[in-house]
């Protein structure tokens, strides 16, 4: 049975970077393969992991709808769809990646989300860990893409809006009765001392951060140069915080 980790939060809070650093920690310190899932239509987890993504679930579904009349003889629609899904898995050293991506049209993402969830569930038993980088906001929760989670990391930047989004995600998890065994809040891009307004928002909403990640120039430079965050040195401040967090959890 895979240990499932999901990362959620407001847009621009560094969810993908956190997900990548969690994967870095697992790859370095744990035994067993990792399934990385990019559930954000604005996909960029692959770049952070140094993996090239040539096909996504969204594009595959577009192609499937166009080509379904050409399903090989003797093969059911479901079997052919499973075959096409397997083509989008990007294999790396100890890490495999599947990416939801966007379709070509303006259609709702509900169906790609449904396909992603079922496909991820079918794959999970082959991996020691799954780490899902979710889209900004709370749509993935409403669509129940994120469910049966062992650890939910909710990310905020150093802002009152980010903290309020954390509270809404926490409340929505309870409202939808999602199976989440443990939740941890991370404040990202933090200065040496949190602003009193951010501290006040945390206190009023009853949120106690599990970890605070300082602004890390190395993470910024790696992102800028499109270098995999897996290659960050152990001395990186962000790496240290995530490593301590994961070790404690």
C-alpha angles and dihedrals in degrees: 000000000000122000104234123215123180129188121208139166148109119318115274096026095114099256093153092050091050092047090050092050091049088053089047090055094047092047092051101039109026136064121233136051124293128221111208116199123196103200093169115104085215090065120198106135090101092060091050090052095044093245123134114229114203099164135029135192090253094055092041091055090050090052092044092055090050096044102036092104086064096059107147116259114269094020121110122226090248093051092048091049090052089050091052091047091055088057092065096059110112111208122211136162105299089337131085122186135205120186128201097199126162132298122229094252135060093253123139117274092225094099096046087048091052092049091046093051095049093044093048091049091052092050100041096081088065093059136066091216139017120198117192122197105202131204121264118282125006107304092109088058093048089050090043093232085140110058139133090031123172094195128017115192110199112198128206129176121221094285140100090236091055092050091049090052089053089055092049092050091049091050093046091053088056094043094051091043091230116182101248115153097191136011127198128184120216125193108209131196090022125170121228090272123030115240112257090238091057091046090050092051091050091050095046092050094044095242121150113187115228092203139010118207115203123219103281118202092195093059089049092050093047090051091046092052093040091241116156113261087219086075095057112125122251088247092068110116092222091050091051093051095047092044091052091045094051093044090053094045 
